[in-house]
Amino acid sequence: MENALTKYIRRLVSIAAISIAIISDAVAQEVVTAGSIPRLDSAEPDLQVPSISDMNAAPGRRVFVFDSNKKENGLYHCLYLPKDWKPSPKYPLLVEFGGNMHTGKLGDVSTGLPEDCSLGFGLSAGVGCIWVSLPFVDHSGTKITKTWWGDPPNYNPQPTMGYCLKTIDSICEQYGADRNRIILCGFSRGAIACNYLGLQNEEIAKTWKGFFVYSHYDGVRNWPFTQSESGNAASRLARLKGRKQFVCDEDLAGLKRTELLISQTVSEGNITYASTGFQNHSDKWILRPSPTRELAREWLAKVLQDTSP
């Protein structure tokens, strides 16, 4: 049987544990409510994605490009030529996939459509890089899907991958995109697609010079599509082969989980990690001044200047 002293000590330990838990919760709540991590509406954007039109492509203009030049096909992408574009030089190409259709808890809205993308414009500020926003394609290969890619339950990625590679070929041929300087960018669903689609096989994996991955990462958690588990994701990540990735997130815990997954798979130290510095699950953070945007632009410049294969 416990003596009186043992009971007293056990009681003190219990009280201390409860107190620590209460204090920790209170501190965490105070940090959040104090706004230590700002929301997007606390910072004015210094960039605005150009409005989009059906006009012909031109420097500083963002346009719809319809598959086979027929709107009724239902497939299109959004093309932006930089303000300094000319026919003769080769330009880096930023290829972007957007998020699923959703409304976030802070009121952030994603339409799931290519015209809603922002990362490529924020990274380049509209200068020096061609930017294309791509659709996710349904299983039939004829329609845009606003949630994931392909159709449930298998979510076949092949139609989206085929459209992606075909579009890249067209932009390289028509507008002078440099095949040796193509960066794959993605937000949320698009972030997962950077590896799930972009490293799905050797053919598509060799396309990319680097990857800009914002909010979520292939393999960190299971998703409804097939082979989303970490073991399968590790096989895809092995195709990275030393190329650079910029991995950022508004969720610090999620960023840590991503870092752990990558550290268990990739030995090369070519991954840059960063918090966006905002609470919102929205790619519109890239349109606002921030230390992370500056870091991302420095990263992009270094990757594009690197002449190694």
C-alpha positions in Angstrom: 0.0 0.0 0.0 1.1 3.6 -0.7 2.1 5.6 2.3 0.9 9.2 2.8 4.1 10.7 1.4 3.9 8.7 -1.8 0.3 9.7 -2.3 1.2 13.3 -1.8 4.1 13.2 -4.3 1.8 11.4 -6.9 -0.8 14.1 -6.4 1.8 16.9 -7.0 3.1 15.3 -10.2 -0.5 15.0 -11.5 -1.2 18.6 -10.7 2.1 19.7 -12.4 1.3 17.7 -15.5 -2.2 19.2 -15.8 -0.8 22.7 -15.2 1.9 22.3 -17.9 -0.7 21.0 -20.4 -3.0 24.0 -19.6 -0.2 26.5 -19.9 1.0 24.9 -23.2 -2.4 25.1 -24.7 -2.8 28.7 -23.5 0.5 29.7 -24.9 -0.2 28.1 -28.2 -3.7 29.7 -28.4 -2.2 33.1 -27.4 0.4 32.8 -30.2 -2.3 32.1 -32.8 -4.7 34.7 -31.6 -1.9 37.3 -31.3 -1.5 36.9 -35.1 2.2 35.9 -34.9 1.6 34.2 -38.3 -0.2 36.8 -40.5 -3.0 36.3 -42.9 -2.8 37.3 -46.5 -5.2 40.2 -46.0 -2.6 41.8 -43.7 -0.2 42.4 -46.6 -0.9 44.3 -49.8 0.0 42.5 -53.1 2.6 44.2 -55.2 1.8 42.0 -58.2 -1.4 41.2 -60.0 -1.7 38.3 -62.4 -2.6 39.7 -65.8 -6.2 39.3 -66.9 -6.6 36.6 -69.5 -8.0 36.8 -73.0 -8.7 34.9 -76.2 -6.2 37.2 -78.1 -3.0 35.9 -79.7 0.0 35.5 -77.5 2.2 38.6 -77.1 4.8 40.0 -74.7 3.1 40.8 -71.3 -0.1 39.1 -72.3 -1.8 36.0 -70.8 -4.0 34.1 -73.1 -6.2 31.0 -73.4 -4.8 28.3 -75.7 -7.5 25.8 -76.6 -6.6 22.2 -77.7 -6.5 22.0 -81.5 -7.7 25.7 -81.4 -11.2 24.5 -80.7 -13.0 25.8 -77.6 -15.6 23.0 -77.8 -12.9 20.4 -77.1 -13.0 21.5 -73.5 -9.3 21.4 -72.9 -7.1 24.5 -72.6 -4.1 25.9 -70.9 -3.1 29.5 -70.1 0.1 30.9 -71.6 2.0 34.0 -70.6 4.9 35.5 -72.6 7.2 37.7 -70.4 7.3 41.4 -71.0 10.8 41.1 -72.4 9.9 38.2 -74.8 11.4 38.3 -78.3 11.4 35.6 -81.0 15.1 34.8 -81.1 16.4 34.0 -77.5 15.6 30.9 -75.5 13.6 31.5 -72.3 13.1 29.4 -69.2 9.7 27.8 -68.9 7.7 27.7 -65.7 5.1 24.9 -65.9 2.4 25.1 -63.3 -0.4 22.9 -61.9 -3.0 24.4 -59.6 -5.0 23.1 -56.6 -8.3 21.3 -56.3 -11.5 23.2 -56.3 -12.1 24.2 -52.7 -12.9 27.0 -50.3 -10.5 27.2 -47.3 -11.2 27.9 -43.7 -9.9 31.4 -44.1 -12.1 32.1 -47.1 -9.4 31.3 -49.7 -11.0 30.0 -53.0 -9.5 27.8 -55.6 -11.5 27.1 -58.7 -9.4 24.1 -59.8 -8.9 25.7 -63.2 -5.6 26.7 -64.9 -6.4 30.4 -65.0 -6.5 30.5 -61.2 -2.7 29.8 -60.9 -0.3 32.4 -59.5 3.0 30.8 -58.6 4.8 31.3 -62.0 3.9 34.9 -62.2 5.0 35.6 -58.6 8.3 33.8 -59.1 9.2 35.7 -62.2 7.3 39.0 -61.7 6.4 38.6 -65.4 9.9 39.0 -66.7 12.5 36.6 -68.1 10.4 33.4 -68.1 7.6 32.0 -70.2 4.8 30.7 -67.9 2.2 28.1 -68.7 -0.7 27.0 -66.4 -1.9 23.5 -67.2 -5.1 21.7 -66.6 -5.6 18.3 -65.0 -7.3 16.1 -67.5 -10.1 13.5 -67.1 -9.7 9.8 -68.1 -11.3 10.4 -71.6 -8.6 13.1 -72.3 -11.3 15.6 -73.4 -12.2 17.6 -70.3 -10.6 19.5 -67.4 -11.1 17.9 -64.0 -11.3 20.3 -61.0 -10.5 17.6 -58.5 -7.4 15.4 -58.8 -6.7 14.0 -62.2 -8.4 11.3 -64.3 -11.6 9.8 -62.9 -12.3 7.9 -59.6 -11.5 5.3 -58.5 -8.2 5.0 -60.3 -7.4 8.6 -61.1 -5.4 7.8 -64.2 -2.6 10.4 -64.6 -1.6 9.5 -68.2 -4.0 11.9 -70.0 -2.7 14.8 -67.9 0.9 13.8 -68.4 0.4 13.5 -72.2 -1.2 16.9 -72.4 1.6 18.4 -70.4 4.4 17.0 -72.6 2.5 17.9 -75.8 2.1 21.5 -74.5 5.7 21.8 -73.6 6.8 20.6 -77.1 4.5 23.2 -78.6 5.8 26.1 -76.5 9.4 25.2 -77.2 8.8 25.1 -80.9 6.6 28.2 -81.2 7.9 30.5 -78.5 11.5 29.5 -77.9 11.2 27.9 -74.5 14.5 26.3 -73.4 14.2 22.5 -73.0 17.1 22.6 -70.6 15.5 25.1 -68.2 12.0 23.9 -67.4 10.8 24.2 -63.8 7.7 22.3 -62.6 5.6 24.3 -60.1 2.6 23.2 -58.1 0.2 24.3 -55.4 -1.7 21.8 -53.2 -3.0 19.2 -55.7 -0.4 20.6 -58.0 2.3 20.3 -55.4 1.6 16.6 -55.0 1.5 16.3 -58.8 5.1 17.7 -59.0 6.3 14.2 -58.0 3.3 12.0 -58.6 3.0 13.1 -62.2 6.4 14.9 -62.8 8.4 11.9 -61.6 5.9 9.2 -62.6 8.3 7.6 -65.1 11.7 8.3 -66.7 10.3 10.0 -69.8 8.6 12.8 -68.0 11.1 13.0 -65.1 13.9 14.0 -67.5 11.9 17.1 -68.6 12.5 19.1 -65.4 15.5 21.3 -64.3 13.9 21.8 -60.9 10.7 21.8 -58.9 8.8 24.5 -56.9 6.5 22.6 -54.5 4.0 24.6 -52.4 1.7 23.0 -49.7 1.5 19.2 -49.6 4.0 16.7 -50.9 3.7 13.3 -52.6 3.8 10.5 -50.0 3.4 12.4 -46.8 -0.1 11.2 -46.5 -2.5 8.8 -48.3 -4.9 10.3 -50.9 -7.7 8.7 -52.9 -5.7 8.0 -56.0 -3.7 4.7 -56.4 -0.1 4.4 -55.2 -0.2 7.5 -53.0 1.5 5.6 -50.1 5.0 6.7 -49.0 6.6 3.5 -50.4 5.4 4.2 -53.9 6.2 7.9 -53.5 9.8 7.0 -52.5 10.1 5.2 -55.9 9.1 8.3 -57.7 11.3 10.5 -55.6 14.3 8.3 -56.5 13.9 9.7 -60.1 14.8 13.2 -58.7 18.5 12.2 -59.1 20.0 15.2 -57.4 17.9 17.9 -59.0 16.8 20.8 -56.9 13.4 21.3 -55.2 12.1 24.3 -53.3 9.5 23.0 -50.8 7.4 25.4 -48.9 4.2 25.3 -46.8 2.0 27.4 -44.6 1.8 24.5 -42.2 5.0 24.1 -40.2 4.1 20.7 -39.0 3.4 19.6 -42.6 6.7 21.0 -43.7 8.5 19.0 -41.0 6.7 15.8 -42.1 7.8 16.5 -45.7 11.4 17.0 -44.6 11.4 13.7 -42.7 10.0 11.8 -45.7 12.5 13.3 -48.1 15.5 12.8 -45.7 14.6 9.1 -45.5 14.7 8.8 -49.3 17.0 11.3 -50.9 20.7 11.6 -49.9 21.6 14.7 -51.9 21.2 18.0 -50.1 19.4 19.8 -52.9 16.2 20.5 -51.1 15.3 24.0 -49.8 12.6 24.2 -47.2 10.7 27.4 -46.2 7.5 28.5 -44.5 5.5 31.0 -46.6 5.1 33.2 -43.5 1.3 33.3 -44.0 -1.5 31.2 -42.5 -3.5 30.9 -45.7 -3.7 27.8 -47.9 -3.5 29.9 -51.0 -0.9 30.5 -53.8 -1.7 34.2 -53.7 1.0 34.6 -51.0 3.5 34.7 -53.9 2.0 38.0 -55.1 3.0 39.7 -51.9 6.5 40.9 -50.7 8.0 38.5 -48.2 11.3 37.0 -47.2 10.2 33.6 -48.6 9.4 35.0 -52.0 12.8 36.6 -52.1 14.4 33.3 -51.1 12.4 31.5 -53.8 13.4 34.0 -56.5 17.1 33.6 -55.5 16.6 29.8 -55.7 15.1 30.1 -59.1 17.9 32.3 -60.4 20.5 29.8 -59.2 18.8 26.8 -60.7 18.4 28.5 -64.0 22.0 29.6 -64.1 23.2 26.1 -63.3 24.6 24.5 -66.5 25.0 21.0 -65.0 22.6 18.3 -66.5 
